[in-house]
Amino acid sequence: MPVSLEFTLMLVLNFVNQVVVGALGATAIAAVGFASSLTFIVVATLGALGTSVSILVSRAYGAGRRSDMNTSVSAALLLAAGLSGVLSVLLAIFAPHLLRSAGASAAVASLGSGYLRLTALSLLPTALGIVLSGVMRSLGHARSPMVATFITVILNTLLGYSLVFGIGPFPKLGVVGAGWATLITATLKVLILLAQVYGPRPLAAWATPQGAASWKAVLGPLFVFAVPLGLTELIWSGGTFLYNVVFQRLGDEALAAAQIVNTLEGVFVVGSIGLMSATTALVGRSLGQGDAPGAAVWVRRLLSVGVRTGAGFGLLFALSTLLLGLLFREVGQDVRQAAAVGIVINAVFQVVKVRNMIVGAGILPSGNDTRGVILGDVVGAFLVGLPLAVLLGLYTPLGVTGVFLARVIEESVKLGVFTWRARRLSWDALAAAQAA
């Protein structure tokens, strides 16, 4: 429950930000969405470190190996800081060129470059926050990152609104104001998380590996999970970005409609997103204890819950079309109509999407089958979804509707691949390997 509530807060924040920016018009929504899809590639890819260390911490904690847990956490934090620091500087320096090279219109690139620079600088605290949050969830302290998220969501909402519109003593910065709010609150959040993990009542001890052999022993298992998971996240987030490129080819209004759909979908899929983290934590802990039947039971329970939450929130997602006129009145009727079509199409496939989240981001990685995740994402996005998006969106009268259809067809293909790979897992063998 705390995990889902934390994700709820994060996605509500994204929703509020989009509504605030939406008051500036369709081009502003398109600019923020296009810039965010670039930084999302980095966040999603580095998020593999969070998933990897969560799995290792769950297993070490379940087996009582606290020293191994401490060194894994410290090494993951240093690695996340180094990678995100370099990437954030590069994105900030080349922001305008990246947007134009990626196909952004002149208006979108002009509005989005300042926002991209600031959100790029927030990558370092964001990456550290992902690792720390994953560690706390694996240790059974899911409420701690939820508290940090709650504080920063409230602050970001107030600060973002004030900086976008110039409320009180704050300057009117427009889209850039949302970027400043993101940077400030991301920094505050990671400071809170660091205090929760390493503060007066520490959950872990700072213990960096000593010597090359020790570093190799720690980074080896971390990379075993992080590299393939990072690759699959890169493929997935890169595919998401390429869909936005196709939407941009159809115009700023099409891109704005896609961002509205993604934002609202995030709000209603939140009840299921927490199941991904729950899967890695609960299944990983069972495997660390050598309990194969327990791992299998958790898998069945989480999949069953996923079906129910996917169906329920999918219905609510479809009903959100009734609120488009109220929430996004400044974007224009054409944008709202395109968004309504996209919402209905995606709502019908929510159960499929939720199952893919649980299996692809939870069950398969916990079962050491990251190849299956990569296979599903590559086949679904690059062999089926994106080619169909280009064909249906750019070369048929379907236009925006065709791109939305291509995305749900991709999810259906991934469902088949992920289900096939999940049936190949042997929890008995995995538990025995942990006990050895």
Order of alpha helices (4+ residues) and beta strands (2+ residues): alpha-alpha-alpha-alpha-alpha-alpha-alpha-alpha-alpha-alpha-alpha-alpha-alpha-alpha-alpha-alpha-alpha-alpha
